[in-house]
Amino acid sequence: MQVTTFPLGPLETNCYLAEANGEALAVDPGGEPSELLAYLESSGCQLTRILITHMHFDHLYGAAALARATGAPILCPAGDEFLMQSEIGRGGLMGFPLVEDFDYEHIAEGIYEFMGCECRVLATPGHTPGSLSYYFPAGKCVFVGDLLFYRSIGRTDFPGGDMEQLLDSVRTKIFTLPPETVVYAGHMLSTTVGDEMLHNPFLSEGGL
């Protein structure tokens, strides 16, 4: 599996394009997707899914345009649907623009197949109540949204956030993955499960 990162939108949210077996999926298109569409055209890959880790505006800005251009369905966590009635989901917070309306399907914890690869969808609440992480065993990677960052964790002061729940999600769902698993976060650098277990100040032994 090949993963390419596209920082998109006003908060430079990491949109990930994963490719395997001539197909592709996008995770969290957080801004205008022209760069991603150009890449797809040059690679010849067909985009078959758009996966959303959680329904905050900065992870959704490009969803409608990307779905319209490719015909790929958008899959969102049902537990975050209430956020689309608030500024943190719809946009408008602190002067940020509104998210364009888009149709989507619900996705929940379970085992799926995307691009001919097994995907284990993990319920990882804490940053939002419905936050999901997408783990691809064969690709040795997990897409976590704003749950976990390089040497940090997601904020929990937005509606539905819960610090204890977030820490539990990381420890029971992410830190139980193989230590070499690459963690693709919603912002900033990627990291690995093993590295964060050892060095994340919020989660390592003796941390907060």
Backbone as CSV, one residue per row, in Angstrom:
resi,resn,N_x,N_y,N_z,CA_x,CA_y,CA_z,C_x,C_y,C_z
1,MET,0.841,-1.195,0.000,0.000,0.000,0.000,0.879,1.249,0.000
2,GLN,0.558,2.180,-0.867,1.276,3.447,-0.926,0.385,4.545,-0.355
3,VAL,0.946,5.392,0.489,0.191,6.491,1.100,0.869,7.812,0.761
4,THR,0.091,8.754,0.238,0.580,10.092,-0.097,-0.191,11.110,0.727
5,THR,0.513,12.099,1.242,-0.088,13.106,2.118,-0.303,14.416,1.371
6,PHE,-1.506,14.983,1.541,-1.839,16.282,0.957,-2.354,17.190,2.076
7,PRO,-1.539,18.118,2.598,-2.055,19.075,3.590,-3.010,20.057,2.899
8,LEU,-4.263,20.040,3.310,-5.289,20.822,2.621,-6.044,21.730,3.586
9,GLY,-6.571,22.824,3.033,-7.482,23.680,3.774,-6.801,24.671,4.684
10,PRO,-7.605,25.481,5.381,-7.068,26.573,6.198,-6.237,26.111,7.386
11,LEU,-6.454,24.891,7.853,-5.675,24.371,8.980,-4.670,23.313,8.532
12,GLU,-4.436,23.228,7.211,-3.494,22.262,6.643,-3.728,20.856,7.213
13,THR,-4.971,20.442,7.158,-5.329,19.105,7.600,-4.732,18.079,6.643
14,ASN,-4.159,17.032,7.180,-3.574,15.989,6.344,-4.677,15.159,5.694
15,CYS,-4.789,15.267,4.379,-5.618,14.357,3.613,-4.694,13.266,3.089
16,TYR,-5.065,12.031,3.322,-4.232,10.913,2.888,-4.882,10.199,1.713
17,LEU,-4.066,9.886,0.725,-4.504,9.081,-0.397,-3.761,7.753,-0.318
18,ALA,-4.515,6.681,-0.087,-3.941,5.343,-0.029,-4.230,4.625,-1.337
19,GLU,-3.223,3.937,-1.871,-3.366,3.247,-3.155,-2.970,1.779,-3.003
20,ALA,-3.765,0.913,-3.631,-3.441,-0.509,-3.675,-4.278,-1.159,-4.766
21,ASN,-3.669,-2.046,-5.515,-4.386,-2.835,-6.521,-5.127,-1.976,-7.543
22,GLY,-4.530,-0.848,-7.919,-5.116,0.012,-8.928,-6.279,0.859,-8.445
23,GLU,-6.572,0.809,-7.142,-7.641,1.610,-6.562,-7.055,2.543,-5.509
24,ALA,-7.871,3.497,-5.087,-7.418,4.447,-4.077,-8.575,4.824,-3.171
25,LEU,-8.234,5.271,-1.987,-9.218,5.879,-1.098,-8.592,7.113,-0.476
26,ALA,-9.435,8.057,-0.119,-8.982,9.295,0.514,-9.493,9.329,1.947
27,VAL,-8.660,9.813,2.837,-9.038,9.968,4.239,-9.005,11.451,4.595
28,ASP,-10.126,11.987,5.044,-10.233,13.354,5.552,-9.793,14.429,4.555
29,PRO,-10.544,14.611,3.469,-10.218,15.692,2.526,-10.621,17.046,3.115
30,GLY,-9.671,17.725,3.725,-9.974,18.926,4.487,-9.862,20.226,3.736
31,GLY,-9.795,20.170,2.402,-9.703,21.401,1.627,-9.919,21.126,0.158
32,GLU,-9.836,22.155,-0.636,-10.060,22.062,-2.086,-9.155,20.974,-2.668
33,PRO,-9.739,19.976,-3.375,-8.972,18.773,-3.698,-8.310,18.744,-5.066
34,SER,-8.062,19.893,-5.687,-7.528,19.891,-7.055,-6.180,19.178,-7.138
35,GLU,-5.318,19.359,-6.146,-4.004,18.701,-6.163,-4.168,17.184,-6.101
36,LEU,-5.077,16.739,-5.274,-5.326,15.312,-5.152,-5.916,14.745,-6.438
37,LEU,-6.836,15.484,-7.052,-7.452,15.033,-8.303,-6.425,14.946,-9.428
38,ALA,-5.502,15.893,-9.463,-4.449,15.851,-10.477,-3.561,14.625,-10.274
39,TYR,-3.280,14.319,-9.029,-2.476,13.137,-8.736,-3.194,11.872,-9.185
40,LEU,-4.481,11.773,-8.896,-5.256,10.605,-9.299,-5.253,10.438,-10.819
41,GLU,-5.398,11.552,-11.517,-5.416,11.485,-12.978,-4.083,10.976,-13.518
42,SER,-2.993,11.451,-12.934,-1.668,11.039,-13.420,-1.344,9.597,-13.052
43,SER,-1.871,9.142,-11.922,-1.562,7.782,-11.471,-2.464,6.740,-12.124
44,GLY,-3.627,7.168,-12.596,-4.568,6.230,-13.196,-5.369,5.428,-12.197
45,CYS,-5.232,5.741,-10.896,-5.989,5.041,-9.862,-7.427,5.557,-9.800
46,GLN,-8.336,4.670,-9.516,-9.729,5.056,-9.335,-10.015,5.232,-7.852
47,LEU,-10.549,6.389,-7.479,-10.919,6.623,-6.087,-12.248,5.926,-5.813
48,THR,-12.250,5.008,-4.844,-13.438,4.198,-4.589,-14.143,4.539,-3.276
49,ARG,-13.456,5.211,-2.349,-14.067,5.575,-1.069,-13.440,6.878,-0.563
50,ILE,-14.241,7.616,0.185,-13.756,8.768,0.949,-14.104,8.483,2.407
51,LEU,-13.091,8.299,3.238,-13.289,7.945,4.634,-13.078,9.173,5.525
52,ILE,-13.984,9.370,6.459,-13.896,10.477,7.408,-13.644,9.913,8.795
53,THR,-12.611,10.415,9.463,-12.313,9.931,10.816,-13.241,10.555,11.849
54,HIS,-13.577,11.824,11.670,-14.497,12.508,12.575,-15.022,13.748,11.864
55,MET,-16.160,14.249,12.330,-16.864,15.274,11.569,-16.622,16.680,12.125
56,HIS,-15.377,17.109,12.075,-15.004,18.494,12.328,-14.765,19.180,10.986
57,PHE,-15.088,20.463,10.913,-15.091,21.178,9.638,-13.777,21.072,8.878
58,ASP,-12.660,21.091,9.596,-11.369,21.111,8.902,-11.005,19.763,8.288
59,HIS,-11.799,18.738,8.545,-11.596,17.432,7.916,-12.634,17.169,6.820
60,LEU,-13.485,18.164,6.563,-14.626,17.963,5.660,-14.676,18.921,4.478
61,TYR,-13.862,19.959,4.471,-14.023,21.021,3.472,-13.996,20.522,2.030
62,GLY,-13.206,19.508,1.737,-13.105,19.049,0.354,-13.971,17.853,0.030
63,ALA,-14.769,17.373,0.995,-15.515,16.125,0.800,-16.495,16.225,-0.361
64,ALA,-17.302,17.282,-0.397,-18.318,17.414,-1.444,-17.686,17.494,-2.825
65,ALA,-16.653,18.310,-2.974,-16.008,18.481,-4.278,-15.335,17.194,-4.736
66,LEU,-14.705,16.488,-3.811,-14.021,15.250,-4.177,-15.022,14.171,-4.588
67,ALA,-16.119,14.059,-3.858,-17.153,13.084,-4.216,-17.788,13.421,-5.558
68,ARG,-18.014,14.705,-5.786,-18.625,15.140,-7.050,-17.713,14.827,-8.240
69,ALA,-16.423,15.008,-8.057,-15.468,14.808,-9.159,-15.196,13.340,-9.443
70,THR,-15.335,12.483,-8.439,-14.930,11.086,-8.597,-16.079,10.089,-8.520
71,GLY,-17.194,10.503,-7.941,-18.297,9.574,-7.726,-18.094,8.655,-6.543
72,ALA,-17.020,8.837,-5.792,-16.743,7.979,-4.642,-17.675,8.323,-3.484
73,PRO,-18.243,7.322,-2.817,-19.103,7.591,-1.660,-18.290,8.058,-0.458
74,ILE,-18.918,8.872,0.371,-18.307,9.379,1.599,-18.840,8.567,2.769
75,LEU,-17.945,8.048,3.594,-18.329,7.254,4.759,-17.944,8.013,6.022
76,CYS,-18.938,8.270,6.887,-18.740,9.072,8.096,-19.223,8.315,9.332
77,PRO,-18.611,8.601,10.485,-19.064,7.960,11.725,-20.422,8.488,12.172
78,ALA,-21.345,7.570,12.432,-22.697,7.958,12.839,-22.697,8.736,14.149
79,GLY,-21.760,8.403,15.031,-21.725,9.048,16.338,-21.362,10.511,16.316
80,ASP,-20.926,11.019,15.170,-20.561,12.438,15.052,-21.600,13.257,14.292
81,GLU,-22.697,12.637,13.909,-23.658,13.336,13.065,-24.180,14.616,13.713
82,PHE,-24.309,14.620,15.034,-24.819,15.794,15.740,-23.915,17.017,15.535
83,LEU,-22.644,16.798,15.235,-21.709,17.905,15.067,-22.046,18.756,13.850
84,MET,-22.763,18.194,12.884,-23.115,18.952,11.687,-24.171,20.023,11.976
85,GLN,-24.696,20.036,13.176,-25.610,21.098,13.601,-24.880,22.179,14.396
86,SER,-23.550,22.084,14.453,-22.772,23.051,15.231,-21.684,23.660,14.360
87,GLU,-21.109,24.745,14.822,-20.057,25.421,14.068,-18.794,24.577,13.951
88,ILE,-18.539,23.720,14.908,-17.328,22.902,14.843,-17.429,21.838,13.754
89,GLY,-18.651,21.496,13.368,-18.840,20.558,12.286,-19.163,21.233,10.962
90,ARG,-20.066,22.188,10.993,-20.534,22.865,9.786,-19.602,23.961,9.308
91,GLY,-18.697,24.404,10.177,-17.881,25.561,9.850,-18.531,26.832,10.378
92,GLY,-17.851,27.946,10.206,-18.324,29.217,10.750,-17.643,29.583,12.045
93,LEU,-16.993,28.608,12.684,-16.284,28.863,13.928,-15.121,29.809,13.683
94,MET,-15.022,30.857,14.483,-13.905,31.812,14.410,-13.716,32.378,12.994
95,GLY,-14.817,32.499,12.256,-14.759,33.102,10.933,-14.395,32.160,9.808
96,PHE,-14.199,30.870,10.090,-13.909,29.924,9.022,-15.153,29.735,8.160
97,PRO,-14.958,29.439,6.867,-16.115,29.280,5.976,-16.939,28.052,6.322
98,LEU,-18.157,28.001,5.777,-19.036,26.867,5.984,-18.616,25.698,5.103
99,VAL,-18.903,24.499,5.561,-18.663,23.274,4.792,-19.796,23.103,3.787
100,GLU,-19.450,22.808,2.544,-20.469,22.541,1.534,-21.221,21.257,1.893
101,ASP,-22.542,21.289,1.752,-23.345,20.102,2.044,-22.899,18.912,1.192
102,PHE,-22.955,17.735,1.766,-22.614,16.529,1.017,-23.427,15.354,1.556
103,ASP,-23.675,14.394,0.692,-24.341,13.157,1.094,-23.296,12.177,1.611
104,TYR,-23.687,11.384,2.581,-22.735,10.408,3.126,-23.480,9.192,3.668
105,GLU,-22.707,8.130,3.825,-23.193,6.897,4.433,-22.510,6.736,5.787
106,HIS,-23.163,6.009,6.688,-22.557,5.742,7.991,-21.596,4.562,7.909
107,ILE,-20.570,4.620,8.722,-19.668,3.487,8.893,-19.404,3.337,10.389
108,ALA,-19.275,2.095,10.834,-19.094,1.816,12.253,-17.946,0.826,12.427
109,GLU,-17.598,0.569,13.684,-16.525,-0.367,13.992,-16.817,-1.723,13.361
110,GLY,-15.790,-2.324,12.783,-15.953,-3.625,12.150,-14.851,-3.869,11.143
111,ILE,-14.962,-4.977,10.429,-13.968,-5.349,9.421,-14.573,-5.143,8.036
112,TYR,-13.845,-4.400,7.190,-14.298,-4.059,5.844,-13.194,-4.432,4.854
113,GLU,-13.539,-4.326,3.589,-12.536,-4.489,2.552,-12.565,-3.278,1.643
114,PHE,-11.436,-2.602,1.542,-11.276,-1.458,0.641,-10.038,-1.710,-0.218
115,MET,-10.132,-1.429,-1.483,-9.007,-1.591,-2.418,-8.480,-3.027,-2.424
116,GLY,-9.335,-3.991,-2.105,-8.883,-5.368,-2.012,-8.075,-5.665,-0.772
117,CYS,-8.083,-4.749,0.207,-7.309,-4.906,1.441,-8.251,-4.914,2.641
118,GLU,-7.908,-5.698,3.643,-8.681,-5.679,4.877,-8.471,-4.358,5.617
119,CYS,-9.571,-3.781,6.066,-9.524,-2.573,6.895,-10.301,-2.839,8.177
120,ARG,-9.639,-2.677,9.293,-10.302,-2.813,10.589,-10.663,-1.411,11.078
121,VAL,-11.951,-1.126,11.097,-12.420,0.173,11.558,-12.571,0.104,13.073
122,LEU,-11.863,0.982,13.771,-11.798,0.977,15.228,-12.561,2.170,15.786
123,ALA,-13.443,1.934,16.733,-14.102,3.029,17.443,-13.108,3.615,18.433
124,THR,-12.737,4.883,18.225,-11.722,5.521,19.076,-12.227,6.883,19.561
125,PRO,-13.295,6.909,20.367,-13.851,8.175,20.837,-12.917,8.904,21.786
126,GLY,-13.195,10.174,21.955,-12.425,11.012,22.873,-12.267,12.407,22.323
127,HIS,-11.693,12.532,21.136,-11.646,13.834,20.466,-13.055,14.235,20.066
128,THR,-13.792,13.292,19.523,-15.244,13.405,19.312,-15.854,12.077,19.739
129,PRO,-17.171,12.052,20.005,-17.799,10.802,20.453,-17.758,9.695,19.403
130,GLY,-17.792,10.070,18.121,-17.852,9.058,17.076,-16.546,8.782,16.373
131,SER,-15.457,9.353,16.818,-14.175,9.234,16.116,-13.837,7.784,15.774
132,LEU,-13.408,7.581,14.539,-12.994,6.269,14.070,-11.538,6.313,13.622
133,SER,-10.856,5.177,13.747,-9.522,5.008,13.184,-9.586,3.853,12.194
134,TYR,-8.831,3.974,11.102,-8.860,2.993,10.024,-7.509,2.283,9.961
135,TYR,-7.507,1.012,10.365,-6.273,0.233,10.448,-6.211,-0.775,9.304
136,PHE,-5.098,-0.727,8.558,-4.854,-1.652,7.457,-3.695,-2.562,7.848
137,PRO,-3.964,-3.786,8.280,-2.883,-4.671,8.717,-1.814,-4.901,7.647
138,ALA,-2.239,-5.145,6.403,-1.262,-5.413,5.348,-0.416,-4.186,5.044
139,GLY,-1.008,-3.006,5.183,-0.276,-1.769,4.948,0.521,-1.305,6.148
140,LYS,0.335,-1.978,7.282,1.032,-1.637,8.531,0.852,-0.165,8.876
141,CYS,-0.394,0.306,8.776,-0.659,1.720,9.058,-2.066,1.890,9.598
142,VAL,-2.253,3.000,10.310,-3.560,3.351,10.858,-3.760,4.855,10.699
143,PHE,-4.953,5.232,10.255,-5.329,6.635,10.083,-6.194,7.016,11.275
144,VAL,-5.713,7.959,12.090,-6.336,8.203,13.402,-7.029,9.549,13.525
145,GLY,-7.017,10.366,12.483,-7.625,11.691,12.610,-6.914,12.511,13.669
146,ASP,-7.684,13.099,14.585,-7.100,13.945,15.629,-7.067,13.248,16.984
147,LEU,-7.041,11.932,16.971,-6.944,11.174,18.219,-5.553,11.284,18.832
148,LEU,-4.541,11.064,18.001,-3.152,10.951,18.456,-2.254,11.668,17.474
149,PHE,-1.288,12.402,17.994,-0.317,13.105,17.170,1.106,12.701,17.576
150,TYR,2.057,13.118,16.764,3.464,12.948,17.123,3.736,13.682,18.437
151,ARG,4.010,12.919,19.472,4.333,13.452,20.802,3.183,14.246,21.437
152,SER,1.960,14.023,20.971,0.838,14.758,21.542,-0.451,13.963,21.343
153,ILE,-1.575,14.557,21.760,-2.888,13.950,21.609,-3.871,15.019,21.146
154,GLY,-5.053,14.584,20.724,-6.075,15.522,20.272,-6.689,16.301,21.427
155,ARG,-7.207,17.469,21.116,-7.857,18.282,22.141,-9.232,17.703,22.457
156,THR,-9.710,17.971,23.654,-10.992,17.421,24.088,-11.937,18.491,24.624
157,ASP,-11.656,19.758,24.282,-12.483,20.846,24.801,-13.596,21.260,23.842
158,PHE,-13.735,20.570,22.707,-14.858,20.822,21.808,-16.047,19.968,22.251
159,PRO,-17.258,20.264,21.733,-18.445,19.502,22.134,-18.255,17.999,21.940
160,GLY,-18.535,17.239,23.002,-18.415,15.792,22.944,-17.047,15.252,23.259
161,GLY,-16.077,16.128,23.482,-14.730,15.666,23.794,-14.627,15.113,25.208
162,ASP,-13.756,14.152,25.410,-13.614,13.518,26.722,-12.173,12.991,26.851
163,MET,-11.406,13.587,27.745,-9.993,13.239,27.878,-9.786,11.795,28.312
164,GLU,-10.523,11.349,29.332,-10.353,9.977,29.797,-10.686,8.982,28.694
165,GLN,-11.724,9.278,27.938,-12.119,8.409,26.840,-11.046,8.385,25.755
166,LEU,-10.477,9.539,25.451,-9.426,9.611,24.430,-8.215,8.779,24.842
167,LEU,-7.753,8.941,26.066,-6.591,8.188,26.525,-6.865,6.686,26.512
168,ASP,-8.087,6.313,26.886,-8.452,4.900,26.849,-8.474,4.373,25.417
169,SER,-8.980,5.180,24.488,-9.004,4.765,23.084,-7.605,4.512,22.557
170,VAL,-6.689,5.415,22.886,-5.314,5.243,22.416,-4.707,3.980,23.016
171,ARG,-4.880,3.805,24.300,-4.232,2.677,24.972,-4.822,1.329,24.554
172,THR,-6.142,1.263,24.384,-6.778,-0.030,24.137,-6.949,-0.354,22.659
173,LYS,-6.972,0.661,21.798,-7.215,0.409,20.379,-5.975,0.654,19.510
174,ILE,-5.171,1.650,19.841,-4.003,1.982,19.014,-2.739,1.326,19.557
175,PHE,-2.522,1.414,20.857,-1.303,0.853,21.431,-1.317,-0.674,21.495
176,THR,-2.415,-1.305,21.115,-2.452,-2.760,21.007,-2.085,-3.222,19.597
177,LEU,-1.873,-2.285,18.685,-1.424,-2.626,17.337,0.079,-2.894,17.348
178,PRO,0.604,-3.566,16.325,2.050,-3.809,16.285,2.836,-2.502,16.389
179,PRO,3.946,-2.494,17.113,4.686,-1.246,17.358,5.211,-0.577,16.098
180,GLU,5.413,-1.347,15.022,5.912,-0.749,13.778,4.815,-0.081,12.960
181,THR,3.568,-0.172,13.410,2.450,0.423,12.672,2.640,1.927,12.534
182,VAL,2.559,2.428,11.305,2.674,3.866,11.065,1.346,4.533,11.431
183,VAL,1.429,5.601,12.203,0.252,6.356,12.630,0.162,7.617,11.777
184,TYR,-0.859,7.667,10.937,-1.088,8.841,10.101,-2.105,9.741,10.802
185,ALA,-1.635,10.869,11.296,-2.460,11.777,12.095,-3.066,12.884,11.230
186,GLY,-4.069,13.533,11.785,-4.787,14.564,11.038,-3.999,15.836,10.800
187,HIS,-2.951,16.049,11.571,-2.113,17.238,11.423,-0.675,16.854,11.753
188,MET,0.238,17.604,11.202,1.667,17.464,11.506,2.222,16.140,10.993
189,LEU,3.259,15.630,11.668,4.018,14.487,11.185,3.317,13.163,11.463
190,SER,3.686,12.157,10.682,3.303,10.796,11.030,4.265,10.291,12.097
191,THR,3.891,9.178,12.722,4.720,8.594,13.765,4.490,7.083,13.752
192,THR,4.900,6.386,14.778,4.613,4.956,14.870,4.026,4.645,16.244
193,VAL,3.338,3.519,16.329,2.766,3.101,17.606,3.865,2.942,18.652
194,GLY,4.928,2.248,18.290,6.003,2.012,19.248,6.661,3.288,19.739
195,ASP,6.850,4.237,18.837,7.485,5.501,19.206,6.628,6.269,20.199
196,GLU,5.317,6.301,19.953,4.438,7.043,20.864,4.291,6.337,22.211
197,MET,4.302,5.016,22.200,4.249,4.286,23.476,5.436,4.650,24.360
198,LEU,6.589,4.872,23.743,7.799,5.172,24.501,7.943,6.650,24.849
199,HIS,7.503,7.529,23.929,7.901,8.923,24.046,6.769,9.935,24.159
200,ASN,5.526,9.521,23.941,4.439,10.502,24.050,4.255,10.893,25.522
201,PRO,4.424,12.168,25.857,4.380,12.572,27.272,3.016,12.392,27.916
202,PHE,1.958,12.285,27.120,0.617,12.086,27.679,0.313,10.616,27.957
203,LEU,1.120,9.721,27.365,0.762,8.301,27.391,1.873,7.366,27.815
204,SER,3.123,7.812,27.729,4.219,6.937,28.127,4.263,6.807,29.640
205,GLU,5.009,5.823,30.092,5.119,5.600,31.538,5.667,6.837,32.226
206,GLY,4.946,7.281,33.248,5.347,8.481,33.957,4.811,9.752,33.333
207,GLY,3.993,9.601,32.244,3.423,10.786,31.584,2.248,11.333,32.350
208,LEU,1.568,12.287,31.688,0.447,12.948,32.359,-0.691,11.967,32.596
